[in-house]
Amino acid sequence: MLLMVPDPRHPATPLTPARRALLHRRIRWFVAATIAYNVIEAVIAIGEGARVSSTALVGFGLDSVIEVSSAAAVAWQFSGPDPEAREKTALRVIAMSFFALAGYVTVESLRSLTGTTAAARHSAIGIALTAASLIIMPVLSWAQRRAGRELGSRSAVADSKQTLLCTYLSGVVLAGLALNNLFGWAWADSIAALILAGVAVREGRQAWRGQTCCDTAIPTVDGEDHCCPNRMD
C-alpha cells in the first residue's frame, strides 16, 4: 500500500450545507440505480446458474442480492435527518454481506471441485450478463465512491466497493464461463468462485473496521477528493 502526502497547494475546504445536501441526493440516486440493476442481474444469474449448475454464476447472482442489501443499508442511512449517526450500523450490514457471500461460494466451489455436485455446463446467457456488468458496474461504483469520499461517508464508500466487487466478479466469472465454453474446463467455474470469496473476505474485513474512508472529507479546488490522503487503494 503506497503512502500519499496531501498537496499543500490545495488546502482543505469544509462542505457547505448546500453541497452536503447535493451529495446526499446523489448518493441516494446512485443507490437506487444500483438496486434496480442488481435485482435484474440477480434474477437472471441465479436462474441461469441453477439451470447450468454453475456455482460461479449462482454466486454472481447472490452477490447481486447481497449488493442490494448493501445499497439498501446506505439508502436507510441517508433517509434519516442525521446519516452519520447510522454509519456504524450500515457498515456492519455491508461487512456481514461480504462474509455471507464468501462463505457460500467457498462451500459450493469445494463441493463442485470434489465432485459432489454436477459439473457446470455452457452458458451464453451468463457470458452476456457478466460482460454487460463489466461495463455498467464500474461507472456506478466510481460515481458513488467519489460522492461518498467528498462527503466523508465510510458506508457510501464501502457500498461503492461492494459495487466494484461486482465488476471484479464479472470479469472472473466471465473468464470461468468462457474457459468452460471454449475448452470444457468445468473446474474453471469453481476457481473463479473461490477467487471471488477471497476478495469478499478482504472487503468485508475493511468494511467492519471502517477502513474505507477518512473521518472527514477533504475536497479541494482542483475537483479531486482527498478523503484518504494517507492511503491509496
N, C-alpha and C positions, 0 to 999 in steps of 0.2 A: 504494500500500500504506500503510495507516494504522499509526501507531505507538501502542502501548498502554503505559501506565505501570502497573507492578504495584501492587495495592492494599495499602497498608501495614497495613490493618486485618486482613489475612489472611496472617500470616507463613507461610513455607514449613515443611512438616512432612515429615520423612523417612518413607518407606514402611516399615511393619513387615514382617517375613518372612511373616506370615500373609496380609497384604494383597497382597504381591507374588505369593505363590503363587496367591491367588484370581484376580488379574489374568491370570496366565499361563494358568489354566484357562479363563477367559472368552475370551481371545484364541483359544485352541485350538478352542473351541466355535464362535465366530464364523467362524473359518477353515473349519471342517468344513461349516457351513451354507452358506457362500459357494461352496465347491467343489461341493457337491451340487446347488445351484440352477443354477450355471453349466454343469455338464455337461448338464443337461436343456435349458437355454437354447441351448447351442451346437449340439446335435443338431438341434433344431427350426429354428433360424435359418439354419444352413448349408444344411440340406436344402431349406428353403423358398426361401432366397435363390438357390440354384442353379436351382431349378425356374422361378422367375420372372425370372431374370437380374438380380437386384438386388445391386449392389455394396455398397450401404449395409447391406443385411440380411446378406450374407455377412460383411462386415466386423464387423457386430454379433456374429455367431456366433464369429468368430475372436477378437474381444475377450474373449468368454467363455472361450475356450480359453486365451488369454494370462492372463486373470484367475485361472484355475485354477492356472497355473504360478506366478503371483504369490502366491496363497494357499498353495500347496504350499511355496514358499520360506520363508514365515513359519512354517508348520507344522514344517518341518525345523529352523528356527532354535530354536523353542521346545520341540522334542523333546529337546534336549540339556540337560545339567546347568548349562551356562553360556550362555544365549541371547545375552547381549551380545557374546560372542566371535565369534558367527556373523553379527553385524549387517551388516557391510560386504558380505559375500558375498550376503546376502539382498537388500540394496539394489541391488546390481549386476544381479541377476537381474530384479528388478522394473523397473529402468530399461531394460534391454535389451528387455523385453517391450513396453514403451510404444513404443520406437523401431521394433520389428518391425511392430507394428500400424500405426503411422503410414506406414511405407514401403509396406506392402501396399495400404492403401486409397488412398493417393495415386496409385500406378501404375494401379490398376484404375479409379479415378474418371476420370483423364485419358484412359484408353482408351475409357471409355464416352462421355465428352464429345466426343471426336474421332470417334466413330462406328465404332471398330474392334471393338467388342463390341455385342451385341444390347441394345436398349433395355429398361429394366425394365418388367415388367408388374404388374398389380394383385395385391395380396396381403392378403386379410383375415386370414390366419393371422399374418402379420408384424405387422399393426396390433394384434391381440390380444396377441401376445407382448411387444411393446415397451410397450404400455400396462400390462401386468402388472408388468414390470420397473420402471416408474416408481414403483410402489407399494412393491415389495419391497426393491429395492436401497438406497434412502436409509436405511431402517431398519437394515439390516446395516452399512452404512458408518458411520453415526453411532455405533452401539454399539461397533464395533471401534476407531474413531478415539478415542473417549472413553477407553476402556481403555488404548489404546496411549499416549495423551498422559500419562495419570496414571502409567503405568509408565516413561515416558521412552523408549519404543522407536520409533526412526525407521522401522524396517521395518514394524512393525504399522500406523503412521500412513500410510506410503506405500502399503501394501496396501489400507487403507481408502479412500485416494484413488483407487486403481485401481477399487474397487467404486463409488465416487462417479462416476467417469468413465463407468461403465456407465449410471448414471442420466442423465447429460448425453446420452450416446449414444442412450439410449432415446428421449428427447424429440426429438432431432434426426432420428433415423431415423423415428420416428413421424410427424413433420411431413412428411418427404420422401415417405413412403409414402402419407400422406393426400392430399397435393397431387397425387400421381400418380393416385390412385384417383378423386379428385374432378374434376380438370381435365385429366388425361392428360399432366401435365408430367413426363416421364421424366427430364429433366435435374435435377429436384429431388433425386432419389436420389443422384446424383453429388455435388451441392453439399453434401448432408447428410454424406456420407462425408468430403469434404475438410475440413469443419468439425471433424469428429472427429479427423482427422490432426493438425491444428494444436494441439488441446488435448492430444493424446497426446504430442507432442514437448515441450511445455512441462512436463508432469508427469514425463516421462522425465528431462529435464534436472535437475529438482528432486530426484528420487529419486537420481540419480547423484551429485549434490553433497551429498546428505544434508540437504537443506533442507526437512525435513518435520516436525521437532520439535526441541526444545532438548535439550541433553545430559542434563539432569537433570529429573525430574518435580517439579512444584511443586503438589501437591494442597493444597486449602485447606479450612477448616472450613465453608464455605458449600456444599460439594459440587461446586464448579466446579474444573476443572483448568486451571491456568495454565502449561501446559508451554511455551508460546511467548509469554511476556509482552511481548516486543518486536516481535511480528509478528502480524498478524491476516490470515488467508487470505481 
